Amino acid sequence: MAKKHPSEIPSLLFADSQGKIYDFPHLKMAGRSGRIFHPINPQDLIPLPEGSELFVVPGRLPVGWDDQHDEMVVLNENPSGVTGSVQAVAAFMAPAYTQTALAAFYRPDDKLPPLPLFAYTAVGWWKGRFWVAGFRSDSDPRQDIKNFNPNRVKKRTLARLKKEQGNRLIKHLGRCSLTYGCPAAKNLFLERWEAPLPTSPECNARCLGCLSKQPPDGPPATQERIKFIPSPEEVAGVAVPHLERAAKAITSFGQGCEGEPLMQADLLKESIKLIRKNTEKGTINLNTNASLPDEIAQLKECGLQSIRISMNSIRPEYYNLYYRPKGYKFDDVLNSWKIMKKMGGFVSLNWFIMPGLSDEIEELERLAEAIEAFGLDFIQLRNHNIDPDWYMDKIAYKSGTTRLGIRSAINYLKSRFPKLRFGYFNPPLTD
């Protein structure tokens, strides 16, 4: 039987200039919380989940823990027998897993370009396998890699594209499925679980970590943003068959391949009405920055059942420097949250987990105050896909007084709000 946790701290990993990965037994793997490097507790480690990836972190030096001298060490020279420069290694965990420690790497030059938009999780090597700092935060298998047969995905995607050539939204999602490998798009074509409904080429925020649009000096966008506004008929043409046929069906406006869906609020209203005219099945959800409270209220009246509000921090100073809002304020986000709950809707937070910031007691107490004031149904624990150094520089991050650790932070919220649920995905509200 495979070990659940290692019996000791794994070895540090590093890569050479060619990207070949080595372990370095003379140092133990370390983790990072905010800007602080720290030893790793083996009980916080799990085997690298299936479907995860290992990344070489260019220009960054690995940091390990010297357990003999109880100090952190920057590995800045190649060990004997290894040529070229040394580079750090990080893990990008599969969906449904949440990190508890960032990869420990040092940025020797703060003028280096920002890293690509992935989450960088601490990873080490022990007894023939990789171990990462994280845990499974949702048992839902909807994006487990073992559930995606590439040949079946391709066959089903191509068949529907051929059948519905007049629907531009299907065509866009076909590209998401076949080119970008989007798990949500794949599930649409496999007629199961949650289906995406991108609608908006525009946005009223300029998020540092936007996946679909970046300035020239920003990190590379990971996917192309939708270039058109679909019609209500095109949206319903995607949503209705899915809600009718899929078990635990959800359709969600607001995807990584678009801007803010509230910028197309009138389209969303007409689409929801048309969907519900044709089927009462399934859940209609909106992933949103929640910037337009009046539109949230009107969408709820049209049949919207749940919203997921994205949030890097409940503290306005960090929120504003990350989202860089255009024409709305942080109070508008809170008002949307309040309105949706008052109207009987289901509200989730898409909580961007950044060890060192998310688990600060100041952050947790402020979040608890908002939950007490407005109510909350669900928190999605999503690793923040962003270069941590670049991010903390950009939001002018200042270390708080006390960090609980990610697991303890979740337990803190669970103890204060016993009915609050935690996971990774939008939950279906109907069977």
ABEGO torsion letter per residue (X at the ends): XBBABBABBBBBBBBBAAGBBBBBAABBBBBBBEABBBBBBAAABBBBBBGBBBBBBBGBBBBBBBAAAGBBBBBABBBBGBBEBBBBBBBBBBBGBBBABBBBBBBABAABBBBBBBBBBBBBBBGGBBBBBBBBABABAAABAAABBAAAAAAAAAAAAAABAABAAAAAAAAAAAAAGBAAAAAAAAGBEBBBBBABABBABBBAABAABBBAABBBBABBBBABBBBAAAAAAAAAAAAAABBGBBBBBGBAABBBAAAAAAAAAAAAAAAAAABABEBBBBBBAGABAAAAAAAAAAGBABBBBBBABABAAAAAAAAGBBGBBAAAAAAAAAAAAAAGBBBBBBBBBBBGAAABAAAAAAAAAAAAAAEBABBBBBBBBBBAAAAAAAAGBBBBABBAEAAAAAAAAAAABAABBBBABBBBABX
